[in-house]
Each structure stands twice: as structure tokens, then as C-alpha cells.
Amino acid sequence: MSPTAATRAVRYLVDPRRRTAVVAITLAAIGLIAFGIYATLSGPPPKQEAVVVFAPEATTAQKEAVRAACPSVGRAIQLPKDRNNLAVSRAYPLRYDVAKASTADRAAVYKCVHDYPGVVGISQETQGQ
């Protein structure tokens, strides 16, 4: 009867000629797993933003009207305007930090924003996880 693949693999790995390599690879794998767990648990919390998406034809006045009418709600915090004058900042000028916001806070912001002309919707993004 021929040995199974698992039996052949075990015999290959316990061969004294390969012991140093097997121990080194095992320790490296354990270290990598431990570092991954540490980085996940000790790293900064993920950044969550709700980005208001405006129609391409929305005017600056419409965007500012939404900003003024829909301030922070609870823990859904309206972020200040970007001052970098990049095209992406002009296209998406209104963002909310919703990392700690409740479902009710998010819903209130979403409802307020959707009531204004020029708004297409809201995109929620999570970064850093």
C-alpha cells in the first residue's frame, strides 16, 4: 500500500536535513500572523466619510446652500471645506465624518441633503481598514 500525500508531506518536513528551514518558516509565519493581529487591533480606527455627490451642472451657490442648511447632526460631523482648490475638492465639496455617527444621525444628514436641488446622492467610504 502506498503512503498518502499527507504522510509523504509529513515525512518530508520532519527529515532532519530540512529541520532548520522548517523551523525558520514556521517562526516567520507565526510572527506574520501575530503582527497582523496586533496591527488590526492596535491600529487607528477606520476613517468613514459620507461624501455628497452633486450633479455636474450644480452651481457653487447650490453647493453652499446645502452646506449651510445641513450642518452636523449628532455625531455625523460636517467637515470643513478643503482649501487645496483641487478639482476633486470642487466636485465633492461637502463631506461628513460618520465614523461615530448613529444610524439615526446618518439618516438625518442623508434626508436633509437629498431635499436640495443639484444633489445626486451620498457615497459612504471607509478607509484605513
All heavy atoms as an XYZ file, in Angstrom:
962
protein
N       0.846     -1.179      0.000
C       0.000      0.000      0.000
C       0.892      1.244      0.000
O       1.822      1.349      0.785
C      -0.885     -0.044      1.255
C      -1.920      1.027      1.267
S      -2.694      1.065      2.847
C      -4.294      0.620      2.569
N       0.621      2.225     -0.869
C       1.460      3.417     -0.962
C       1.002      4.461      0.057
O      -0.189      4.542      0.378
C       1.393      3.981     -2.376
O       0.110      4.504     -2.617
N       1.962      5.247      0.558
C       1.590      6.268      1.553
C       0.775      7.387      0.909
O       0.911      7.696     -0.268
C       2.938      6.773      2.065
C       3.907      6.430      0.996
C       3.374      5.224      0.286
N      -0.079      8.014      1.727
C      -0.902      9.117      1.232
C      -0.038     10.360      1.060
O       1.106     10.424      1.521
C      -2.049      9.435      2.217
O      -1.461      9.906      3.426
C      -2.909      8.218      2.485
N      -0.603     11.348      0.414
C       0.125     12.601      0.188
C       0.455     13.272      1.519
O       1.545     13.838      1.692
C      -0.694     13.539     -0.699
N      -0.458     13.215      2.467
C      -0.214     13.834      3.769
C       0.934     13.136      4.489
O       1.791     13.786      5.098
C      -1.479     13.786      4.624
N       0.975     11.840      4.407
C       2.054     11.092      5.046
C       3.392     11.426      4.409
O       4.396     11.631      5.112
C       1.781      9.574      4.934
O       0.500      9.285      5.486
C       2.836      8.773      5.673
N       3.431     11.503      3.082
C       4.671     11.868      2.400
C       5.114     13.284      2.778
O       6.311     13.541      2.970
C       4.488     11.758      0.878
C       4.435     10.326      0.385
C       4.544     10.233     -1.131
N       3.638     11.117     -1.843
C       2.450     10.765     -2.334
N       2.030      9.522     -2.191
N       1.690     11.634     -2.972
N       4.156     14.207      2.910
C       4.491     15.589      3.276
C       5.068     15.653      4.677
O       6.057     16.357      4.930
C       3.256     16.477      3.167
N       4.474     14.920      5.603
C       4.980     14.911      6.980
C       6.390     14.325      7.017
O       7.282     14.879      7.677
C       4.021     14.138      7.912
C       4.656     13.886      9.273
C       2.705     14.897      8.065
N       6.615     13.227      6.326
C       7.961     12.628      6.295
C       8.978     13.615      5.708
O      10.099     13.712      6.184
C       7.952     11.353      5.444
C       7.361     10.177      6.141
C       7.530      8.925      5.306
N       6.689      7.872      5.831
C       6.195      6.901      5.121
N       6.462      6.814      3.826
N       5.443      5.990      5.676
N       8.562     14.337      4.674
C       9.450     15.313      4.043
C       9.816     16.418      5.028
O      10.972     16.824      5.126
C       8.762     15.894      2.801
C       9.583     16.905      2.057
C      10.550     16.515      1.139
C       9.409     18.266      2.284
C      11.309     17.438      0.458
C      10.165     19.205      1.605
C      11.113     18.788      0.696
O      11.870     19.722      0.036
N       8.819     16.914      5.774
C       9.061     18.038      6.682
C       9.820     17.661      7.949
O      10.517     18.492      8.517
C       7.725     18.697      7.057
C       7.008     19.412      5.917
C       5.646     19.892      6.366
C       7.845     20.566      5.390
N       9.708     16.427      8.416
C      10.414     16.029      9.645
C      11.803     15.471      9.360
O      12.524     15.122     10.290
C       9.593     15.014     10.476
C       8.302     15.631     10.959
C       9.353     13.721      9.731
N      12.179     15.414      8.118
C      13.525     14.966      7.750
C      14.534     15.910      8.416
O      14.438     17.135      8.283
C      13.678     15.007      6.230
C      15.000     14.438      5.756
O      15.906     14.241      6.597
O      15.132     14.202      4.541
N      15.509     15.382      9.169
C      16.474     16.227      9.881
C      17.243     17.196      8.975
O      17.678     18.253      9.421
C      17.429     15.221     10.528
C      16.683     13.943     10.594
C      15.709     13.962      9.453
N      17.392     16.887      7.715
C      18.107     17.781      6.807
C      17.320     19.062      6.525
O      17.890     20.049      6.088
C      18.396     17.061      5.484
C      19.359     15.886      5.658
C      19.506     15.140      4.387
N      18.217     14.485      4.105
C      18.006     13.656      3.110
N      18.966     13.388      2.246
N      16.834     13.087      2.927
N      16.048     19.043      6.757
C      15.213     20.218      6.475
C      14.734     20.911      7.752
O      13.958     21.851      7.696
C      13.999     19.797      5.649
C      14.381     19.301      4.285
C      13.171     18.859      3.496
N      13.599     18.229      2.265
C      13.868     16.941      2.144
N      13.741     16.139      3.163
N      14.278     16.450      0.994
N      15.155     20.465      8.887
C      14.653     20.975     10.165
C      14.864     22.484     10.310
O      13.948     23.213     10.705
C      15.317     20.241     11.326
C      14.747     20.675     12.663
C      15.134     19.761     13.792
N      14.548     18.448     13.542
C      15.140     17.301     13.832
N      16.318     17.294     14.384
N      14.550     16.163     13.575
N      16.020     23.004      9.975
C      16.303     24.437     10.121
C      15.358     25.267      9.257
O      14.782     26.255      9.722
C      17.764     24.735      9.733
O      18.626     23.932     10.548
C      18.087     26.197      9.938
N      15.161     24.856      8.028
C      14.278     25.601      7.131
C      12.833     25.545      7.615
O      12.113     26.560      7.602
C      14.374     25.053      5.714
N      12.394     24.376      8.066
C      11.011     24.235      8.537
C      10.787     25.086      9.773
O       9.768     25.778      9.887
C      10.686     22.742      8.807
C       9.358     22.593      9.533
C      10.677     21.961      7.509
N      11.726     25.082     10.705
C      11.592     25.900     11.922
C      11.597     27.384     11.569
O      10.786     28.156     12.089
C      12.712     25.559     12.937
C      12.750     26.562     14.073
C      12.517     24.156     13.485
N      12.469     27.813     10.675
C      12.532     29.231     10.288
C      11.232     29.677      9.616
O      10.696     30.757      9.915
C      13.718     29.463      9.355
N      10.715     28.864      8.719
C       9.466     29.218      8.034
C       8.300     29.239      9.022
O       7.447     30.128      8.963
C       9.208     28.239      6.862
C      10.247     28.485      5.765
C       7.804     28.379      6.318
C      10.260     27.445      4.676
N       8.268     28.304      9.943
C       7.202     28.266     10.948
C       7.249     29.504     11.835
O       6.214     30.134     12.095
C       7.314     26.990     11.805
O       7.258     25.853     10.937
C       6.206     26.913     12.831
N       8.440     29.880     12.289
C       8.566     31.080     13.127
C       8.189     32.346     12.351
O       7.536     33.244     12.896
C       9.982     31.194     13.679
C      10.365     30.161     14.747
C      11.838     30.318     15.124
C       9.475     30.315     15.971
N       8.565     32.405     11.090
C       8.198     33.566     10.268
C       6.688     33.649     10.099
O       6.098     34.737     10.179
C       8.887     33.485      8.913
N       6.033     32.528      9.876
C       4.572     32.523      9.712
C       3.886     32.950     11.009
O       2.937     33.752     10.990
C       4.099     31.138      9.289
N       4.357     32.450     12.143
C       3.776     32.836     13.437
C       3.978     34.326     13.679
O       3.068     35.027     14.130
C       4.384     31.982     14.574
C       3.903     30.534     14.453
C       4.022     32.560     15.946
C       4.610     29.569     15.369
N       5.168     34.839     13.368
C       5.427     36.272     13.534
C       4.541     37.128     12.651
O       4.028     38.165     13.071
N       4.338     36.692     11.420
C       3.482     37.435     10.491
C       2.040     37.458     10.973
O       1.379     38.498     10.935
C       3.576     36.814      9.100
C       2.901     37.565      7.966
C       3.512     38.960      7.821
C       3.060     36.801      6.672
N       1.552     36.343     11.453
C       0.186     36.278     11.981
C       0.057     37.164     13.215
O      -0.905     37.932     13.351
C      -0.197     34.822     12.298
C      -0.336     34.037     11.000
C      -1.489     34.756     13.112
C      -0.444     32.542     11.183
N       1.034     37.105     14.125
C       0.990     37.933     15.333
C       1.029     39.421     14.984
O       0.275     40.225     15.561
C       2.157     37.579     16.254
N       1.862     39.803     14.031
C       1.916     41.209     13.616
C       0.595     41.642     12.998
O       0.116     42.747     13.243
C       3.056     41.445     12.630
C       3.088     42.849     12.114
C       3.530     43.887     12.924
C       2.626     43.145     10.846
C       3.536     45.197     12.469
C       2.628     44.444     10.373
C       3.086     45.476     11.187
N      -0.019     40.802     12.177
C      -1.312     41.129     11.569
C      -2.389     41.350     12.603
O      -3.184     42.295     12.512
N      -2.425     40.506     13.618
C      -3.407     40.670     14.696
C      -3.132     41.954     15.466
O      -4.044     42.735     15.752
C      -3.399     39.440     15.619
C      -3.942     38.223     14.868
C      -4.204     39.702     16.888
C      -3.761     36.917     15.595
N      -1.876     42.205     15.794
C      -1.515     43.430     16.518
C      -1.875     44.677     15.715
O      -2.463     45.620     16.241
C      -0.017     43.426     16.828
C       0.491     44.752     17.335
C       0.262     45.153     18.640
C       1.176     45.619     16.483
C       0.704     46.378     19.093
C       1.617     46.846     16.931
C       1.387     47.222     18.239
O       1.817     48.440     18.681
N      -1.548     44.686     14.433
C      -1.826     45.860     13.596
C      -3.321     46.111     13.474
O      -3.766     47.261     13.455
C      -1.203     45.678     12.218
N      -4.104     45.054     13.406
C      -5.554     45.204     13.289
C      -6.157     45.747     14.574
O      -7.007     46.638     14.553
C      -6.204     43.853     12.937
O      -5.660     43.400     11.702
C      -7.706     43.986     12.807
N      -5.708     45.228     15.708
C      -6.299     45.630     16.985
C      -5.751     46.954     17.509
O      -6.467     47.703     18.156
C      -6.087     44.535     18.032
C      -6.750     43.191     17.720
C      -6.397     42.171     18.797
C      -8.245     43.342     17.586
N      -4.505     47.259     17.233
C      -3.876     48.451     17.787
C      -3.828     49.623     16.815
O      -3.448     50.718     17.199
C      -2.446     48.130     18.231
O      -2.473     47.172     19.248
N      -4.188     49.404     15.577
C      -4.128     50.475     14.586
C      -5.235     51.500     14.799
O      -6.140     51.311     15.608
N      -5.171     52.595     14.074
C      -6.199     53.611     14.206
C      -7.531     53.084     13.665
O      -7.548     52.207     12.805
C      -5.677     54.763     13.340
C      -4.797     54.114     12.349
C      -4.188     52.933     13.063
N      -8.641     53.607     14.176
C      -9.927     53.149     13.672
C     -10.094     53.579     12.211
O      -9.511     54.574     11.783
C     -10.939     53.864     14.569
C     -10.217     55.042     15.105
C      -8.769     54.642     15.188
N     -10.879     52.847     11.461
C     -11.071     53.214     10.066
C     -11.769     54.569      9.940
O     -12.603     54.930     10.762
C     -11.933     52.092      9.500
C     -12.539     51.421     10.669
C     -11.626     51.652     11.826
N     -11.404     55.305      8.920
C     -11.995     56.610      8.653
C     -13.220     56.397      7.772
O     -13.124     55.773      6.724
C     -10.962     57.483      7.943
C     -11.404     58.877      7.660
C     -10.274     59.644      6.995
C     -10.695     61.048      6.656
N      -9.623     61.786      5.988
N     -14.369     56.886      8.224
C     -15.597     56.750      7.454
C     -16.131     58.137      7.121
O     -16.326     58.954      8.018
C     -16.657     55.983      8.232
C     -16.301     54.550      8.492
C     -17.392     53.830      9.260
O     -18.380     54.412      9.650
N     -17.186     52.556      9.481
N     -16.354     58.364      5.841
C     -16.879     59.643      5.392
C     -18.095     59.418      4.504
O     -18.134     58.478      3.727
C     -15.842     60.417      4.580
C     -14.734     60.992      5.381
C     -13.804     61.847      4.534
O     -13.906     61.832      3.294
O     -12.978     62.526      5.137
N     -19.067     60.315      4.650
C     -20.190     60.378      3.724
C     -19.913     61.572      2.825
O     -19.771     62.700      3.302
C     -21.500     60.552      4.479
N     -19.786     61.326      1.534
C     -19.448     62.363      0.564
C     -20.694     62.683     -0.252
O     -21.282     61.791     -0.871
C     -18.305     61.896     -0.365
C     -17.956     62.971     -1.379
C     -17.083     61.506      0.447
N     -21.093     63.953     -0.254
C     -22.267     64.374     -1.016
C     -21.868     64.486     -2.483
O     -20.888     65.149     -2.822
C     -22.816     65.716     -0.487
C     -24.023     66.153     -1.304
C     -23.171     65.608      0.987
N     -22.641     63.819     -3.336
C     -22.374     63.827     -4.769
C     -23.362     64.794     -5.425
O     -24.574     64.629     -5.309
C     -22.531     62.418     -5.378
C     -22.258     62.439     -6.871
C     -21.600     61.443     -4.676
N     -22.821     65.806     -6.094
C     -23.636     66.803     -6.778
C     -23.684     66.494     -8.270
O     -22.758     65.898     -8.823
C     -23.045     68.204     -6.576
C     -23.191     68.715     -5.169
C     -22.171     68.564     -4.247
C     -24.355     69.354     -4.765
C     -22.298     69.031     -2.954
C     -24.495     69.823     -3.475
C     -23.463     69.667     -2.563
N     -24.750     66.941     -8.902
C     -24.869     66.823    -10.351
C     -23.797     67.702    -10.994
O     -23.404     68.725    -10.419
C     -26.255     67.268    -10.798
N     -23.325     67.334    -12.176
C     -22.285     68.138    -12.829
C     -22.708     69.587    -13.060
O     -21.877     70.492    -13.038
C     -22.050     67.425    -14.163
C     -22.550     66.043    -13.958
C     -23.638     66.124    -12.939
N     -23.982     69.817    -13.262
C     -24.448     71.175    -13.521
C     -24.794     71.957    -12.249
O     -25.244     73.102    -12.329
C     -25.658     71.154    -14.473
C     -26.883     70.470    -13.917
C     -26.898     68.958    -14.136
O     -25.960     68.394    -14.708
O     -27.881     68.334    -13.706
N     -24.570     71.364    -11.076
C     -24.868     72.067     -9.815
C     -23.955     73.280     -9.678
O     -22.757     73.220     -9.947
C     -24.668     71.136     -8.631
N     -24.545     74.385     -9.252
C     -23.779     75.627     -9.118
C     -23.102     75.678     -7.753
O     -23.470     74.956     -6.833
C     -24.708     76.847     -9.267
O     -25.634     76.847     -8.176
C     -25.448     76.826    -10.597
N     -22.147     76.582     -7.656
C     -21.465     76.788     -6.370
C     -22.464     77.262     -5.329
O     -22.384     76.864     -4.162
C     -20.317     77.807     -6.533
O     -19.434     77.328     -7.547
C     -19.550     77.984     -5.250
N     -23.419     78.084     -5.729
C     -24.439     78.581     -4.793
C     -25.295     77.436     -4.262
O     -25.618     77.403     -3.063
C     -25.316     79.621     -5.491
N     -25.647     76.477     -5.114
C     -26.417     75.321     -4.656
C     -25.613     74.493     -3.651
O     -26.141     74.045     -2.636
C     -26.827     74.442     -5.844
C     -27.912     75.032     -6.705
C     -28.181     74.176     -7.929
O     -27.253     73.664     -8.560
N     -29.458     74.034     -8.274
N     -24.344     74.303     -3.937
C     -23.485     73.523     -3.040
C     -23.353     74.214     -1.683
O     -23.415     73.573     -0.632
C     -22.115     73.305     -3.680
C     -22.170     72.436     -4.926
C     -20.831     72.353     -5.615
C     -20.911     71.538     -6.903
N     -19.633     71.467     -7.606
N     -23.191     75.529     -1.704
C     -23.075     76.281     -0.444
C     -24.392     76.294      0.318
O     -24.404     76.299      1.553
C     -22.589     77.705     -0.723
C     -21.131     77.769     -1.144
C     -20.186     77.124     -0.136
O     -20.353     77.339      1.095
O     -19.275     76.390     -0.571
N     -25.517     76.303     -0.398
C     -26.824     76.266      0.262
C     -27.002     74.955      1.020
O     -27.513     74.953      2.148
C     -27.941     76.448     -0.766
N     -26.574     73.848      0.428
C     -26.668     72.545      1.108
C     -25.749     72.533      2.321
O     -26.130     72.076      3.399
C     -26.328     71.394      0.136
C     -26.330     70.057      0.866
C     -27.285     71.377     -1.032
N     -24.547     73.062      2.172
C     -23.598     73.120      3.293
C     -24.192     73.901      4.460
O     -24.116     73.482      5.617
C     -22.278     73.745      2.857
C     -21.278     73.940      4.001
C     -19.978     74.556      3.530
N     -19.178     73.616      2.780
C     -18.486     72.604      3.322
N     -18.528     72.416      4.612
N     -17.765     71.816      2.572
N     -24.811     75.038      4.166
C     -25.372     75.892      5.227
C     -26.623     75.271      5.844
O     -26.845     75.386      7.059
C     -25.691     77.267      4.662
N     -27.433     74.593      5.046
C     -28.707     74.072      5.541
C     -28.576     72.726      6.247
O     -29.459     72.352      7.021
C     -29.675     73.932      4.379
N     -27.519     71.997      5.994
C     -27.352     70.656      6.563
C     -26.074     70.583      7.399
O     -25.071     70.000      6.972
C     -27.327     69.616      5.450
S     -28.816     69.590      4.449
N     -26.106     71.169      8.587
C     -24.900     71.144      9.428
C     -24.719     69.762     10.061
O     -25.421     68.816      9.721
C     -25.209     72.198     10.483
C     -26.692     72.128     10.628
C     -27.218     71.827      9.237
N     -23.834     69.675     11.003
C     -23.601     68.423     11.720
C     -24.866     67.995     12.442
O     -25.628     68.824     12.938
C     -22.473     68.602     12.735
O     -21.291     68.983     12.081
N     -25.091     66.681     12.498
C     -26.222     66.121     13.218
C     -25.671     65.068     14.167
O     -25.112     64.074     13.730
C     -27.244     65.474     12.258
C     -28.360     64.806     13.043
C     -27.798     66.486     11.289
N     -25.815     65.310     15.457
C     -25.292     64.349     16.432
C     -23.806     64.139     16.234
O     -23.014     65.067     16.293
N     -23.439     62.895     15.946
C     -22.027     62.565     15.742
C     -21.667     62.444     14.259
O     -20.598     61.956     13.921
C     -21.686     61.298     16.499
C     -21.893     61.503     18.014
C     -21.422     60.354     18.798
N     -20.046     60.649     19.209
C     -19.331     59.849     19.966
N     -19.830     58.715     20.372
N     -18.100     60.171     20.292
N     -22.554     62.877     13.381
C     -22.243     62.997     11.956
C     -21.751     64.424     11.761
O     -22.537     65.361     11.683
C     -23.469     62.708     11.101
N     -20.452     64.590     11.729
C     -19.816     65.905     11.765
C     -19.503     66.391     10.351
O     -18.803     65.717      9.594
C     -18.502     65.850     12.578
C     -18.729     65.201     13.947
C     -17.877     67.228     12.701
C     -19.704     65.928     14.839
N     -19.998     67.581     10.021
C     -19.668     68.182      8.726
C     -18.206     68.614      8.743
O     -17.773     69.317      9.660
C     -20.571     69.389      8.461
C     -20.408     69.962      7.076
C     -21.261     71.192      6.865
O     -20.796     72.288      7.162
N     -22.479     71.009      6.388
N     -17.462     68.181      7.757
C     -16.040     68.517      7.677
C     -15.861     69.884      7.020
O     -16.651     70.268      6.148
C     -15.288     67.448      6.899
C     -15.314     66.056      7.539
C     -14.680     65.033      6.625
C     -14.642     66.063      8.884
N     -14.828     70.615      7.405
C     -14.597     71.926      6.795
C     -14.236     71.789      5.320
O     -13.770     70.743      4.869
C     -13.428     72.501      7.597
C     -12.786     71.343      8.248
C     -13.831     70.287      8.413
N     -14.452     72.862      4.588
C     -14.131     72.864      3.164
C     -12.636     72.677      2.963
O     -11.828     73.197      3.723
C     -14.550     74.193      2.537
C     -16.039     74.365      2.429
C     -16.454     75.748      2.006
C     -15.879     76.178      0.703
N     -16.453     77.433      0.201
N     -12.285     71.919      1.929
C     -10.879     71.792      1.556
C     -10.400     73.121      0.994
O     -11.101     73.778      0.237
C     -10.691     70.691      0.514
C     -10.826     69.304      1.103
O     -10.595     69.148      2.317
O     -11.161     68.372      0.354
N      -9.200     73.493      1.330
C      -8.628     74.755      0.850
C      -7.598     74.537     -0.259
O      -6.899     75.449     -0.639
C      -7.948     75.487      2.016
C      -8.861     75.742      3.187
C      -9.673     76.976      2.952
N     -10.467     77.267      4.136
C     -11.722     77.624      4.091
N     -12.333     77.752      2.935
N     -12.387     77.861      5.189
N      -7.513     73.317     -0.782
C      -6.458     72.996     -1.739
C      -6.820     73.333     -3.183
O      -5.985     73.259     -4.061
C      -6.083     71.518     -1.635
C      -7.264     70.611     -1.837
O      -8.280     70.988     -2.416
N      -7.134     69.389     -1.350
N      -8.072     73.643     -3.477
C      -8.533     74.042     -4.806
C      -8.291     72.962     -5.872
O      -8.136     73.268     -7.040
C      -7.912     75.375     -5.234
C      -8.768     76.072     -6.271
O      -9.975     75.856     -6.332
N      -8.156     76.892     -7.101
N      -8.269     71.696     -5.464
C      -8.154     70.595     -6.415
C      -9.515     70.353     -7.073
O     -10.561     70.656     -6.501
C      -7.701     69.318     -5.716
C      -6.296     69.320     -5.134
C      -6.039     68.037     -4.357
C      -5.270     69.482     -6.242
N      -9.504     69.790     -8.257
C     -10.751     69.513     -8.981
C     -11.661     68.590     -8.178
O     -12.875     68.786     -8.136
C     -10.450     68.909    -10.344
N     -11.092     67.590     -7.521
C     -11.909     66.660     -6.738
C     -12.551     67.375     -5.550
O     -13.675     67.077     -5.172
C     -11.088     65.426     -6.303
C     -10.080     65.779     -5.235
C     -11.994     64.321     -5.833
N     -11.863     68.328     -4.958
C     -12.425     69.084     -3.835
C     -13.553     69.999     -4.304
O     -14.499     70.246     -3.565
C     -11.342     69.920     -3.154
O     -10.355     69.080     -2.606
N     -13.459     70.504     -5.528
C     -14.536     71.335     -6.065
C     -15.733     70.476     -6.462
O     -16.874     70.884     -6.338
C     -14.028     72.144     -7.258
C     -13.063     73.252     -6.866
C     -12.759     74.197     -8.021
N     -12.295     73.523     -9.233
C     -11.029     73.255     -9.513
N     -10.075     73.611     -8.660
N     -10.702     72.654    -10.640
N     -15.474     69.258     -6.948
C     -16.568     68.375     -7.366
C     -17.317     67.799     -6.168
O     -18.522     67.596     -6.220
C     -16.024     67.245     -8.229
N     -16.593     67.528     -5.078
C     -17.193     66.935     -3.879
C     -16.856     67.809     -2.661
O     -16.074     67.408     -1.794
C     -16.671     65.515     -3.660
C     -16.847     64.632     -4.867
C     -15.772     64.284     -5.666
C     -18.101     64.165     -5.218
C     -15.935     63.478     -6.778
C     -18.276     63.367     -6.328
C     -17.192     63.027     -7.106
O     -17.360     62.239     -8.202
N     -17.451     69.001     -2.582
C     -17.053     69.939     -1.538
C     -17.665     69.680     -0.168
O     -17.263     70.298      0.809
C     -17.537     71.278     -2.082
C     -18.756     70.918     -2.862
C     -18.427     69.580     -3.489
N     -18.626     68.776     -0.078
C     -19.332     68.577      1.188
C     -19.159     67.138      1.647
O     -19.578     66.195      0.984
C     -20.823     68.908      1.015
C     -21.702     68.819      2.251
C     -21.136     69.660      3.405
C     -23.116     69.262      1.922
N     -18.507     67.003      2.821
C     -18.244     65.685      3.385
C     -18.608     65.692      4.863
O     -18.533     66.723      5.528
C     -16.771     65.313      3.223
C     -16.342     65.197      1.782
C     -14.839     65.005      1.619
N     -14.122     66.189      2.072
C     -13.200     66.209      3.031
N     -12.845     65.113      3.630
N     -12.619     67.333      3.368
N     -18.968     64.522      5.368
C     -19.301     64.342      6.781
C     -18.472     63.194      7.337
O     -18.324     62.159      6.686
C     -20.785     64.006      6.966
C     -21.722     65.127      6.594
C     -22.158     65.286      5.291
C     -22.156     66.035      7.555
C     -23.010     66.326      4.935
C     -23.016     67.069      7.208
C     -23.439     67.207      5.903
O     -24.280     68.234      5.563
N     -17.951     63.371      8.553
C     -17.281     62.289      9.264
C     -18.377     61.501      9.980
O     -19.017     62.020     10.889
C     -16.267     62.844     10.264
C     -15.553     61.758     11.049
O     -15.847     60.564     10.848
O     -14.695     62.109     11.881
N     -18.605     60.264      9.561
C     -19.680     59.458     10.130
C     -19.151     58.223     10.860
O     -19.898     57.281     11.109
C     -20.703     59.050      9.040
C     -21.443     60.258      8.513
C     -20.042     58.286      7.921
N     -17.873     58.238     11.229
C     -17.262     57.074     11.885
C     -17.954     56.742     13.201
O     -18.129     55.575     13.544
C     -15.777     57.311     12.117
N     -18.382     57.743     13.949
C     -19.001     57.514     15.255
C     -20.492     57.840     15.253
O     -21.132     57.819     16.283
C     -18.298     58.358     16.311
C     -16.839     57.982     16.487
C     -16.165     58.866     17.496
C     -14.684     58.531     17.595
N     -13.973     59.445     18.463
N     -21.039     58.132     14.087
C     -22.443     58.532     13.983
C     -23.367     57.323     14.112
O     -23.052     56.230     13.649
C     -22.692     59.228     12.649
N     -24.511     57.557     14.729
C     -25.520     56.509     14.819
C     -26.276     56.423     13.494
O     -26.160     57.296     12.636
C     -26.500     56.820     15.955
O     -27.271     57.969     15.614
N     -27.069     55.396     13.367
C     -27.876     55.242     12.161
C     -28.852     56.408     12.027
O     -29.079     56.910     10.923
C     -28.643     53.904     12.208
O     -27.699     52.845     12.393
C     -29.424     53.663     10.941
N     -29.408     56.860     13.133
C     -30.343     57.992     13.099
C     -29.631     59.279     12.666
O     -30.199     60.071     11.899
C     -30.989     58.175     14.474
N     -28.401     59.492     13.140
C     -27.631     60.676     12.735
C     -27.371     60.658     11.231
O     -27.547     61.661     10.543
C     -26.290     60.745     13.466
C     -26.429     60.947     14.966
O     -27.513     61.369     15.419
O     -25.441     60.684     15.686
N     -26.961     59.514     10.728
C     -26.697     59.390      9.294
C     -27.976     59.621      8.485
O     -27.959     60.311      7.468
C     -26.133     58.009      8.970
C     -24.752     57.790      9.530
C     -24.290     56.378      9.279
N     -23.149     56.089     10.135
C     -22.218     55.221      9.858
N     -22.268     54.534      8.740
N     -21.222     55.022     10.680
N     -29.054     59.036      8.936
C     -30.323     59.184      8.221
C     -30.760     60.645      8.179
O     -31.262     61.116      7.153
C     -31.399     58.324      8.869
N     -30.561     61.377      9.275
C     -30.943     62.791      9.309
C     -30.116     63.599      8.318
O     -30.655     64.463      7.606
C     -30.783     63.341     10.727
N     -28.836     63.324      8.243
C     -27.979     64.035      7.281
C     -28.391     63.679      5.858
O     -28.543     64.559      5.007
C     -26.486     63.696      7.517
C     -25.633     64.173      6.362
C     -26.007     64.314      8.811
N     -28.607     62.396      5.593
C     -28.981     61.960      4.247
C     -30.297     62.597      3.810
O     -30.429     63.041      2.684
C     -29.101     60.437      4.178
C     -27.806     59.681      4.365
C     -26.600     60.337      4.599
C     -27.785     58.304      4.321
C     -25.423     59.627      4.775
C     -26.601     57.586      4.496
C     -25.430     58.263      4.721
O     -24.273     57.563      4.890
N     -31.284     62.643      4.729
C     -32.579     63.227      4.386
C     -32.440     64.715      4.088
O     -32.989     65.216      3.112
C     -33.582     63.019      5.513
C     -34.956     63.585      5.168
C     -35.906     63.466      6.314
C     -37.267     64.026      6.021
N     -37.361     65.127      5.097
N     -31.696     65.418      4.916
C     -31.516     66.852      4.713
C     -30.861     67.127      3.360
O     -31.322     67.967      2.603
C     -30.674     67.443      5.843
S     -30.381     69.210      5.668
N     -29.820     66.408      3.060
C     -29.058     66.636      1.836
C     -29.904     66.331      0.594
O     -29.871     67.078     -0.386
C     -27.771     65.782      1.864
C     -27.109     65.723      0.513
C     -26.807     66.339      2.897
N     -30.672     65.256      0.637
C     -31.456     64.854     -0.536
C     -32.587     65.818     -0.862
O     -33.147     65.761     -1.955
C     -32.011     63.438     -0.350
C     -31.004     62.379     -0.621
N     -30.552     62.083     -1.884
C     -30.334     61.552      0.213
C     -29.669     61.118     -1.823
N     -29.510     60.775     -0.560
N     -32.942     66.699      0.053
C     -34.037     67.646     -0.182
C     -33.629     68.832     -1.053
O     -34.470     69.666     -1.359
C     -34.583     68.158      1.163
C     -35.347     67.076      1.918
O     -35.733     66.070      1.288
O     -35.551     67.231      3.133
N     -32.364     68.921     -1.443
C     -31.882     70.111     -2.175
C     -31.602     69.802     -3.634
O     -31.141     68.712     -3.976
C     -30.632     70.677     -1.490
C     -31.010     71.404     -0.244
C     -31.126     70.736      0.965
C     -31.311     72.757     -0.289
C     -31.524     71.401      2.104
C     -31.714     73.431      0.853
C     -31.818     72.744      2.040
O     -32.239     73.405      3.162
N     -31.876     70.785     -4.505
C     -31.592     70.580     -5.935
C     -30.081     70.514     -6.179
O     -29.294     71.112     -5.455
C     -32.203     71.813     -6.599
C     -32.265     72.841     -5.531
C     -32.443     72.102     -4.236
N     -29.725     69.763     -7.169
C     -28.315     69.619     -7.531
C     -27.646     68.437     -6.858
O     -26.540     68.064     -7.230
N     -28.309     67.839     -5.862
C     -27.726     66.698     -5.156
C     -28.156     65.413     -5.849
O     -29.347     65.181     -6.069
C     -28.161     66.678     -3.675
C     -27.681     65.408     -2.998
C     -27.644     67.895     -2.958
N     -27.192     64.581     -6.194
C     -27.471     63.284     -6.814
C     -27.616     62.217     -5.742
O     -28.474     61.358     -5.812
C     -26.343     62.903     -7.805
C     -26.542     61.512     -8.348
C     -26.269     63.916     -8.920
N     -26.769     62.263     -4.728
C     -26.813     61.272     -3.662
C     -25.640     61.439     -2.721
O     -24.945     62.437     -2.723
N     -25.436     60.402     -1.898
C     -24.323     60.380     -0.948
C     -23.598     59.063     -1.103
O     -24.212     58.003     -1.204
C     -24.826     60.537      0.506
C     -25.424     61.915      0.720
C     -23.696     60.291      1.488
C     -25.866     62.174      2.133
N     -22.293     59.146     -1.109
C     -21.446     57.958     -1.183
C     -20.723     57.827      0.144
O     -20.091     58.760      0.606
C     -20.434     58.119     -2.320
O     -19.529     57.048     -2.294
N     -20.830     56.662      0.772
C     -20.133     56.440      2.030
C     -18.879     55.636      1.764
O     -18.923     54.597      1.117
C     -21.018     55.723      3.044
C     -20.336     55.634      4.395
C     -21.287     55.278      5.502
O     -22.446     55.654      5.471
N     -20.797     54.563      6.466
N     -17.751     56.133      2.266
C     -16.460     55.497      2.040
C     -15.810     55.155      3.378
O     -15.901     55.927      4.318
C     -15.547     56.437      1.262
C     -16.084     56.826     -0.090
C     -15.214     57.839     -0.800
O     -14.182     58.249     -0.240
O     -15.582     58.233     -1.919
N     -15.161     53.998      3.418
C     -14.401     53.589      4.598
C     -12.961     53.408      4.182
O     -12.665     52.705      3.226
C     -14.950     52.279      5.176
O     -16.319     52.450      5.502
C     -14.178     51.866      6.423
N     -12.045     54.061      4.899
C     -10.620     53.971      4.601
C      -9.871     53.552      5.841
O     -10.269     53.876      6.948
C     -10.090     55.329      4.142
C     -10.806     55.884      2.939
C     -10.466     57.340      2.723
O      -9.859     57.984      3.559
N     -10.877     57.882      1.595
N      -8.768     52.850      5.648
C      -7.884     52.542      6.759
C      -8.124     51.229      7.433
O      -7.598     50.973      8.496
N      -8.915     50.362      6.854
C      -9.171     49.068      7.470
C      -8.356     48.037      6.751
O      -8.266     47.985      5.585
C     -10.649     48.720      7.385
C     -10.989     47.409      8.001
C     -11.101     47.453      9.502
O     -11.116     48.516     10.091
N     -11.136     46.317     10.130
